[in-house]
């Protein structure tokens, strides 16, 4: 597996029209760390995640992965946005798993996982297929290689989506509420895969409503509200001794 990369977020702000969704965010996710981002709906959590891999452009601030800017190159004091081709090349190092799986319905599970390594990384099809079968075994679905997404449960589809993301060998993995579209009895099987990944050395950033899971796997928890980081720290401190009354009020509702 690739090693994790450090993610640095410096003074990032983002507005949609008059609505400020990110307000001067400054965070560092150390290489190989697991960070859970919690907070009420509309607090900017998913938008922050999407700025890390440049799916959303920021209005102000910088994001660097292992010291390299995402989406831009620096020329003295000026920043120039990279060409789409170069952005895509950088983005392969930052995997993202969405709420709604986003699998290609007309491709088998195996084809869903092999497509990007062949076209983006230049692997031969036999190499990509061998890697895909290894990844399917890792997420407990080695017997589903020839199935189509519609033949799988939501939990199985999400595990395939995780395997597909891992096939590009990212060193940062972003999860945007990976269990929110799942029936409750299927949540555990996806969280188990993420727990295993948390031990693998990839840098994980997870937006989640699963507070118990965050407590168990995260090295640090970030609480966001109204586009700001209200507080961040170790799970035990944030969840049992929050310093900020807004964090305490949120946890009182969800715990």
N, C-alpha and C positions, 0 to 999 in steps of 0.2 A: 504493500500500500504506500502511496505517497505520504510524505510527512506533511504536517500542518504548516500553514503560513500565518504570520502575524497580520492582523487587520487593524489599521489606524484610521479613525474618523476624526477629522479636525474641523470644528466649527461649521458643520453642515446645516444649511437651512434650505427649505423647499416650500413653495406655495403653489396651490392650485387656485388661480384667480385671487380672490381676496382671502382665501382660507390658508393660514400658515399651518402646514402639516408637520414640518420639522423645524425646530427653532434652536439653532446654535448647538447642535449635538456634538459632543466630544467624548469618544470612547476608544479604548484599545482592547482588542481581543488577542491575548497572547497566542503564539503558535501552539497548536495542540490542545487548546482550552475548549471547554464546553460552556457556552453562555445561553441562558434562557432569558427571553425578553417577555415580560408580562405587562398587563395594563388593560384598561377598559377598551372597548371597541372605539375606533376612531382616534386612538391616541398617537397614531403614526408608526406603529410597530412594523406593519407590512411594507409601508413606504420606505422606511429605513432599510429594511432587508433588500428591497429592490434597487436602492441607490448603491448598495455594496457591489452588485454586479452590473451596474450601469443600465439596468432596465428602466430606471428613472434617472433623468439628469438632475443634478442639484443646482440650485440658484446661487449658492455660496458655499465655500468650504472645499475640502479635499478628502478623498479616500484613497489610501494606499494599502496594497497587499504586498507584504515583504519589501516595503520601501518603494514599490513601483506604483505610480498613479493608475487608477482605473478610469479609462475613457479619455484620458488626456495625456499629452506630453508637455513637459515644462521646457520653455526656451527663455532662459534668464528669468525675468519676473512674469513673463507672459505664459498663459496656458492656451494650448491649441487642442481642440477636440480631435481625437483620432478618427481615421476613416473607419467605416462600419466593419470592413474586413479585419482591421487590427483590433477593434473592440471585440469582435467575435472570438478572435484568437486568445485575447486575454480572458474572455468570459469562460473559456473551457476550463480554466483553473479554478473557477468558482461555481460549484454545482448548486442547483436550486431544486427543491422538491416542493411542489405546490399543493394546495388543499385538494384540488380536483384531478389529480393524477396526470392529466394531459397525455395519456397514451394514444398512439395512433390506432384507431379502431380497426383499420383494414390490414394491419400487420400482426403477425403472431407475436407472442411474448419474446421469443428469441430474436425476431427481426426488429422489434422495438429497441432491444438492447444493443444490437450489433450495428445499427444504421449509423449512428454518430461516430463511433470509433473508426469505421471504414472511411466515411466521407471527411471527417474533421482531423482525425489523428493519422489517417493513412494506413491503418492496419489491414492486412489481408483478411478476406472473409473467414478462412479457417481459424486464423489467430483470434479474430473478434468473436467467433462462435465459441471457441474454447474458453475465452475469458468470460463470455456471457453465461456459459454453463456453470463456471466456478462461482460467479456472482449470484446466480439463481440458487445454488446450493447454500450459499452464505445467508440468503434471506429465506431459506426453507421452502423453495419452490422449484426444485430441480425437475420435478415431474410435470411442470406446466409449460415447458419450453414451446410446445406446438399449439398451445391453446390461444384463443383470441381474447382480448380484454373483456368482451361481453360475457365470456364464460367464467369469469372470475368474480369473487366477492370484492367489495370495496377494499377490504384489508389486503387481499392478495394483489389487487391493482396497485395499491400504494407501495407495497413491497417491491413490485416490478419497477415502479417509478424510481424507487431508491436505487435498485440495481442498475437501472439505465443511467442514472446520474453518476454512479460510481464508475461506470464503464469508461468515462473520460478521464478517470484518475485525478479528480480535483484535489487541491490541498485545502480548500475551504468549502464547507457544505452548509447551505442555508435551507432551513425548513420553515415554511410559512404555514403555521397551524396544520401540521401534517395529519392530524386525527380529527379535525373538526367536521369533515364530510362523512365520517364513518359511523355506523351503528355502534352503540356502546360496547357490545360484546366483541367487536373487532379491533377496538383501540389497542388492547394489550399486545396483540401480535406485531403491530407496527412499532409501538414503543419499545418492544424487546429488541427489534432490529436496530433502532436508534441507540439503545443502551450499549449494544455490542459495538456499534460504530464509535461511541464515546470513548471506548478503550483502545481505539485503533490509532490514535495520534493525528487524525484529521482535525482541523479546527472546525467546530460546530457552532452555529448560531441558530437558535430555535425560538421562533415566536410560538407561544403555546398558552392554552388555557388550563393545561393539566398541571396544577400547582404541585401535587404530590410527586409527579414525574420530574418536574423541575428541581424539586428538593433533592431527589435521589441522584440525578445524573449531572447537574450543572456544577461547575466550579464557581460561577458567579451568576447572580440574577440582577437584571436591569428592570426597574419599574418605570414605565413611561406614562405620561398623561398629557393631553393637549400638545403633542409635538415636542415635549421636553423630557429629558431624563430627570426624574424626580430624585431617585437615588439608585445606587448600584453597590453591590457587595456580596459577601459570601451568603449562600442560601440560608444558613442558620440565622445570621444577623437580619437579613431582609425579612424572612418569613416569621421569625419569632420575636425580634426586637427592632422593628423598623424605626428609623429615626424621624421619618416625616409623617405628619398626621394624614396626608393624602394616601400614602402607602398603607398605613394602618386601616384607614376607612375602606380601601379597596379589598384588602385581605379579609376584613371582617365580613364582607359580603360573599366572598368566594370560598373561604375555608370552612 
